[in-house]
Amino acid sequence: MKPVPGRDARPERSRRARARSGGGTPAPRLAEAPEPELAAREALSRSKVELGAAPAPLRVLAHAPLATAGVWMATHGILLEGRVPRTTKLLVALGAVSVAPGAESLRAVFRSALASVEPAILDDLEKRGESGRLPERTQRVIAFARRAALAPAQLTDEDFALLRRSKLSNAEIAELVALGGLLALWIAIARATRV
């Protein structure tokens, strides 16, 4: 069957790209920086200390040291600090990246940072992006922040009201919105670079 110009051209390019890369997983679009500059090296080192490993998207950003440092600063300030407990935010991160195609490399990093959490909960989050084994309030937080990351336009006034009824402060809700934006950034970098 002959491709229809404009409509079938893109899928054909995708098939050709898959064939060049061995057929399965597409090849990364950006390799890791062989000798990152100081700002990038410091960000990568801090990420290893805080998360147990430097996420692959951060390692490929090391070609741009200030971008690497900026992404890490945002990650540290939003994901690892603040009023919402770090563990809760890491649970959100695992749940969001696990259901986001193209962000598979982030899954292992966030899971390893949650080594103290019951494995069955982590398995649930990896399979479905949520876990009924968690307290109801935590489930609400995860659902809200996951939606903020993956489908922010679908957040409703009721979603915010539900968090307020669960006794979250405006500061905590704002932090969850920022977490959603941060995770969207991580997912976008992973998808764009195919790492």
N, C-alpha and C positions, 0 to 999 in steps of 0.2 A: 504494500500500500504506500502511495506517494504522500509525503508530508504536505499539509496545507500551509502555505506561507503565513507567518504571523501567529498561527494557532499551534502548529505542531513543531515549530522550530525549536522552542525552548526545551520541551521534553527530549527531543533528539539530541541536543547538546548535552543534556544531563546523562543520557545513555552513553554518549561518547566519553564523557568525563568519567563515568563509572568504569567503563571498559579500560581507559588508560590507567586508572588507579587500582586495577585488579578486580573490579566488579563489586566488591562488598562495600565497606566503609570508604567514603571519599577521603582522599589524602588531605592532610592539613594544608591550609592556604598560607600559613605563616609558621616558619620553624622557630624554635627557641633561639634566643640571642646567644651566640657562643661566648661572648665576653661582655656582659652588661656593664654599663657605667655605674658609678657609685650609688646614685639615687635608686636605681633599679635593684642593685645588689642588696641594699639595705631593706627595701620593701620586701623582696623575696625572702630574706633572712627572717624578718619579723613575721611574715606569714607562716613560715615553717615553725617558729616558736609557738605562735598562737593557735594554729590549726593542725599542726603536726606534719604538714606538707604544703608546699607552695602550689596553689591551683594552676593547672595547665594554662588557662587563659591569662593569668598574671605572668607566667613565664614567657609566653610569646609576646606580651606587651613590652617586655624588657628592652626591645629595640628602641622604644620611646621612654626613656627613664622618667621623665616628669609625668607622663601618663600612668606609668606603673606606680609611681609614688602616690599620685592622686587617687587612683582606684584603691590602693591599699589604705590610704588615710580615710577615705570614705568608709571602707569596709571596717576598719578598726573602730571608727566613731559610731557607726550605725549598728553593725552586727555584734561587736564584742563589748561595747560600753553602753551606758544608758540605764534607764529605769526598768525596762522590760528585761527579765533575766536572760543572760547569755544563752543558757541551755534552751529556753523557749524559742529564742530567735534562731538558733541553730536547727531546732526541730522544724521551724518554718522553712528555713533554707533547704533542708533535706527534702521536705515535702514538695516544695516548689520545683526544684531542679529535677526531681525524680519523675515528674509528670510533664516536663518540658523537653520535647524531642530536640536533640542537638546539644544538650547540656550534660550528657552522661559523665564527662570527665569531672564535673563538680561533685557528683554524687558521692564518690569514694572519699573525697576530702572532707565533706561535711559529716559523713557517717563516722569517719575516724575521729573527728573532733567530738563526737557524742559517745565515746567508748563507755562512759559510766551509765548510759541509758539502757534499759532492758532491750535485748536484741529483738524481741517480738514487736516492740513498738517501732523500732527502726525498720524492720521488715515491712510492717504495715505502711509506713510513710513512703518507703521506696516503691511499693506496689500500687498504692492508691492515692498517695499525697496526704493521707490522713490516718488517724488511728483512734478507734473507739476505746482503746485501753487507757487513754489519757483522761485526766479530769475534764469535765465538761467545759469549764472556763478556758482551759488550754486548747481544747478542740476548737472553740469559737475564735480564739486568737489566731490559730494556725489557718483556719478557713479564711478569715478576713485578710491576713497578710499574704497568703498564697494568691488570693484573688487580686490583691493590690499589685502583685508582681506579674501575674499572667493575664489578667483581664480587668484592669483598673476601671475601665468605663462601665463595667457591670456592678461596681460598688453602689449601693443604694443608701438612702438616708436611714433605712431600717438596719442596715449592717452597722452603721455607726452607733445607732441607738442601742442595738443589742450589746455592743461592747460597753457602752455607758451603764447599761443595766447590770452588766457583769462587774461593775465597779472599776473599770479602767479609767484613768484620768485622761484629760485631753493631751497631756504630754506623752503618755504611753501610746495613745491612738496615733498621734503625730509620728512617733517613733516607728510604729508599725507601717504607716504609709511610706516613710522614708525607707524602711527595710524592703518594702515591695519594689520601690524604685531601684534600690541597690541590686536586688536580685534580678530585676529585669535587665539591668546593665550587665551583670555577670553572664546571664543567659545569652544576651545579644553578642557579647564578645566571644563566647564559646561557639555560638552558631556561625558567626562571621568568619572566624579563623579555623573552624572545624577541629577544634582540640577538645 
